[in-house]
Amino acid sequence: KDIKYKEGVITDYLNQARALVRRMESDGFIYTGDRHQGGIQ
């Protein structure tokens, strides 16, 4: 059950990181190339 807990923590961390990247991208700080519409190039 330790491993399951660690997997949950890692998943939460990745979800937060993804949300942060999306927020920064929508603010125009970065451009990942994933979205061609409505992004800063």
C-alpha positions as CSV (number, residue, x, y, z in Angstrom):
1,K,0.0,0.0,0.0
2,D,3.1,2.2,0.3
3,I,3.6,2.0,-3.5
4,K,-0.1,2.9,-4.1
5,Y,0.3,5.9,-1.9
6,K,3.5,7.0,-3.8
7,E,1.7,6.5,-7.1
8,G,-1.1,8.8,-5.9
9,V,1.4,11.5,-4.9
10,I,3.2,11.3,-8.2
11,T,-0.1,11.5,-10.1
12,D,-1.1,14.6,-8.0
13,Y,2.3,16.2,-8.7
14,L,2.0,15.5,-12.4
15,N,-1.5,16.9,-12.6
16,Q,-0.4,20.0,-10.8
17,A,2.6,20.4,-13.1
18,R,0.4,20.0,-16.1
19,A,-2.1,22.6,-14.8
20,L,0.7,25.0,-14.1
21,V,2.1,24.6,-17.7
22,R,-1.4,25.1,-19.1
23,R,-1.9,28.2,-17.0
24,M,1.5,29.6,-18.0
25,E,0.8,28.8,-21.6
26,S,-2.5,30.5,-21.6
27,D,-0.9,33.5,-20.0
28,G,1.6,33.6,-22.9
29,F,4.7,32.8,-20.8
30,I,5.6,29.7,-22.8
31,Y,4.5,28.1,-26.1
32,T,4.5,24.3,-26.2
33,G,3.4,23.9,-29.7
34,D,0.5,21.7,-28.7
35,R,-2.2,24.3,-29.5
36,H,-2.0,26.2,-32.7
37,Q,-5.0,28.4,-32.0
38,G,-5.1,31.1,-29.3
39,G,-1.5,30.7,-28.2
40,I,1.5,33.0,-28.3
41,Q,4.0,31.7,-30.8
